[in-house]
């Protein structure tokens, strides 16, 4: 399912720790989305913006020359996000199929 998505994460314990950490962000997003008057797309935009901000910070700390490394960072982070989103969309497709099978 997620093998190979997160570069350098071959250890199952590392993956489970990453997923547990991600679940904390998801829990916060779900709480925010459940607040009266809050729209799901606004919470989604906020979490994407927060991820972009933090990833830019991460890149700035890891790069000796961020100007020179900017395109590589954009490519790497974009590729990572696309792989993770693709994997999660596939999971939701399977959930929808299972619901359709149960109700159909």
N, C-alpha and C positions, 0 to 999 in steps of 0.2 A: 504494500500500500504506500508507504512513505520511504521505502528503501531508496537511497540515492538522491532523495530530494534535498536533504540538508547536508551539504558537503562536509565531510569529516565526521559525520555521526554514524558510526557503524555499531556502536555499543547500544544495546537495547535499553540499558539503564539511562543513558544520555537522552535517548528519544523519549522515554517516559517522563523524565524530568522536564524536557522541553514542552511536551504536551500538557503536563500539569501546570507549568507556568503560563502557557497559552490559555488554558482553561480559566485562569484567574482574570485575564484580560476579557475573555468572552463573558464571564460572569458579570464583570463590571459593565460591559456593553449591554448585556441583557437587562440589568437593573436600570441603566439609563434609558433604554428603549421602553421600559415598562412605566416610566414616569408619565403622569398625565400631561397631555399636550406635546409629548416628545415624538418625533417621527423617526422611523427606522432608518430612512436614508440619511438623515442628519447625523444619527449616531454612527452609521457606517462611514460617513465622510470624516467624522471626527477621529475615529480609530485609524482610518487610512492616513490621515494627516499626522497623527501622533506617530505612527509607524515610520512615515517618511522623515519626520523630524528626527526621530531617534536613529534611524539608519544613516542619515546625513551626519549626525554626531559620531556614530560608530565609524563611518568612513573617514571622517576627519581625524580621528584618533589613530586609525590604522595606516593612513597614507603619509608618506614622507612629503609628498608634493601632491596635494589634492587637485590642483589645477591640472597636472599631468595625468592623474589617476581618475579624474571625474568620469570620463566616458566608460572606463572599465568598471567603475563602481556602479554606474547606472545600469550597465549591461548585466552585471552580476546580480544586483538586487532585483532587477526586473525579471530576470530568468528564474530566480528563486521564488519570487511571488507568483509568477505564472505557473510554475510546477506545483506549488502548494495549492493555489486556487483550483487548478485542474483536478488535482487529487480530491479536494473537498467537494467540488461540483459533482464528480463521479460518485462520491459517497451519498450526496443528496439525491442524485438520480436513482440510485439503488433504493433509497428510502421511499421515494415517490413510487417506484415500481412495486415495491412490497405493499404499500398502502393500496395501490390500485388493484393488485391481485387479491388482497383481503376483502376489499369492498365490492369487487366486480364479480 
